[in-house]
């Protein structure tokens, strides 16, 4: 049970609490990268970047070497197990840490630190990611996620009042091990209209649209049109499955047409299947099509369509897994206009010549981390370790990782021209994006 003290604006329950004058709400800007929410959090006085992940019940830090100046309290060694077919991973458990998001503060947070960041989130996101946070942040507040404006709005549940809107729908949440689940339906067979009821994890930390666990219920099986792929990296190793597309997905009154879906094998999801009723996950590529209210205290989720709702569901059709590999020093040509007096000109003078100079700046660089077998990129001859230089005559140093994947998702049969560096040799390749499902 919660209670509210007017003077301190303080919740009694352990976890994040509102302090200071603004006790009713708190707004935070975020970056939307590959359908994931990245926002700043202050941990023991140090500003770090976290992913908001409703699919985790622990706060986790990665890449300890990058944040070795961070002071952690009351440390002990533990082991963690997550998605993927690998073993347990070594971690540190640290208690009694202070985490702050403006005036939203927790003074007694438990944090897990992964000692070996085998899936290197930072290189896969293109920016430094220090950790993920979920239940500990959300359990005492109501959060509105506005994917269009890229704003998180945190509300005090004792004072927040929902506004009734015809276009919104509120659905009940069920919790298992502090993770939120919602009822949904799916149509998998293209022949007929059979709807299969589902119990789905709300997973804002997953970039795909839908994950379904094969054979977790009768009828949940990979359609005839699919391709096998590496879906990502979990805490316990690589996650494998079949990518496909299904006719319809239903959540509440909302019908979502032709979403992409990944069917996960039993090995990759063995740990997740501990909750026998679970059939899969709803990820960021579905959630971003709504304005979302996550209300853990009252166990509800409220959805309202936004302008992303009717966008097509696309996926990487190149077969390339590209990762960020740090900053590189780039020499760029610059020119300054000159007037007859030899001074740099402005709009009020007559320009007669140019002075050419060069500037050196640090810009992002990217390389191929993996090439999917039999994909367009593989057939063209691209290899793991190739360093990207240009994509369709655009220098990759001027692109973000999001920009690169957007090019790989544009449209079927689009021509991709790549310039790459392979062990010091500059090579050029061309292939067409190929829609498999």
Beta strands, then each sheet from edge to edge (+ up, - down):
strand 1: 4-5
strand 2: 10-11
strand 3: 17-18
strand 4: 25-29
strand 5: 31-33
strand 6: 36-43
strand 7: 46-52
strand 8: 59-61
strand 9: 75-80
strand 10: 89-101
strand 11: 104-114
strand 12: 131-133
strand 13: 141-146
strand 14: 151-156
strand 15: 168-172
strand 16: 174-176
strand 17: 179-187
strand 18: 196-202
strand 19: 210-213
strand 20: 227-234
strand 21: 237-245
strand 22: 248-251
strand 23: 254-257
strand 24: 260-264
strand 25: 280-282
strand 26: 290-295
strand 27: 300-305
strand 28: 320-339
strand 29: 351-371
strand 30: 387-391
strand 31: 394-395
strand 32: 415-422
strand 33: 425-432
sheet 1: 1+ 2-
sheet 2: 3+ 11- 8- 12+ 7+ 6- 5+
sheet 3: 3+ 11- 10+ 9-
sheet 4: 4+ 14- 13+ 26- 27+ 15-
sheet 5: 16+ 17- 18+ 25+ 19- 24- 21+ 20-
sheet 6: 16+ 17- 22+ 23-
sheet 7: 28+ 29- 30+ 31-
sheet 8: 28+ 29- 30+ 32- 33+
end
